[in-house]
Amino acid sequence: MKYLKDCPEPGMGTWYFEIDSDGVAYRQIVIQDDGTYIASNRKHEQYHFLLAEKAIEYTEPYYTQITKKSLKKSGPIIFTPSTRNGIKSKMHCPLELR
């Protein structure tokens, strides 16, 4: 697994991803500038379950590779037990069906 961080534009918060070797996102969290978050394992009123719909090109210069430890420190909410069920479900649903 690879762990990425991105700050797309001012006001868009900081984006964190956990991806596999093909760039498929398994976990994702956006921490807004005001401290609120949108996470792939928590339903959000507007964005539902936020998760990248296509493979992430992690070699793009705007992504910073970080460690798993750094991701856990930045976005602990995505490492809760309920996330494990989402990962199991994702394994049974091929990318093209999402």
C-alpha positions in Angstrom: 0.0 0.0 0.0 1.0 3.6 -0.6 -0.1 6.6 1.4 -0.5 10.0 -0.3 -1.2 13.6 0.8 -2.4 16.4 -1.5 -3.4 20.0 -0.9 -5.2 20.8 -4.2 -6.0 24.5 -3.8 -6.4 26.9 -0.9 -9.8 26.3 0.8 -10.0 22.7 -0.4 -8.5 21.2 2.7 -5.8 18.4 2.8 -6.5 15.1 1.0 -5.1 11.8 2.2 -5.3 8.5 0.4 -4.4 4.9 1.0 -3.9 3.2 -2.4 -2.8 -0.2 -3.7 0.0 -0.7 -6.3 -2.5 -0.1 -9.1 -3.6 3.3 -7.7 -7.0 2.1 -6.5 -8.0 4.0 -3.4 -9.0 1.9 -0.4 -9.3 4.8 2.1 -9.6 8.5 1.7 -10.1 11.5 4.0 -10.3 15.2 3.3 -9.6 17.4 6.4 -11.1 20.8 5.7 -9.4 24.0 6.8 -11.9 24.4 9.6 -11.1 20.9 11.0 -14.2 19.1 9.8 -13.6 16.1 7.6 -15.1 13.9 4.9 -14.0 10.3 5.1 -14.5 7.2 3.0 -15.9 5.2 5.9 -18.4 7.8 7.2 -21.5 9.0 5.2 -21.3 12.7 4.6 -24.5 14.7 4.1 -23.4 16.2 0.8 -20.5 13.9 -0.5 -21.8 10.5 0.8 -18.9 8.1 1.0 -16.0 10.0 -0.6 -13.6 7.7 -2.5 -11.7 8.2 -5.7 -13.7 6.6 -8.6 -10.6 5.9 -10.8 -7.0 4.9 -10.2 -4.8 7.6 -8.8 -1.6 8.4 -10.6 0.6 8.6 -7.5 3.6 9.7 -9.5 2.0 13.1 -10.3 4.0 15.8 -8.7 1.1 17.2 -6.6 1.0 14.0 -4.5 3.4 13.7 -1.6 4.0 10.1 -0.5 3.8 9.8 3.3 4.1 6.9 5.7 1.2 4.9 7.1 2.1 6.2 10.6 1.9 9.8 9.3 -1.5 9.0 7.7 -2.8 7.5 11.0 -1.7 10.6 12.8 -3.4 12.9 10.3 -6.6 11.0 9.7 -7.3 8.6 12.6 -11.0 8.4 11.8 -10.4 6.3 8.7 -8.6 3.6 10.7 -11.6 2.6 12.8 -13.0 -0.9 12.8 -15.9 0.0 10.5 -13.4 0.7 7.7 -12.5 -3.0 7.6 -16.0 -3.9 6.4 -15.8 -1.4 3.6 -12.5 -2.8 2.4 -14.0 -6.3 2.4 -17.0 -5.1 0.4 -14.7 -3.3 -2.1 -12.8 -6.5 -2.8 -16.0 -8.1 -4.0 -16.9 -5.1 -6.3 -14.6 -4.7 -9.3 -13.6 -1.2 -10.2 -15.6 -1.1 -13.4 -18.9 -1.8 -11.4 -18.5 1.2 -9.0 
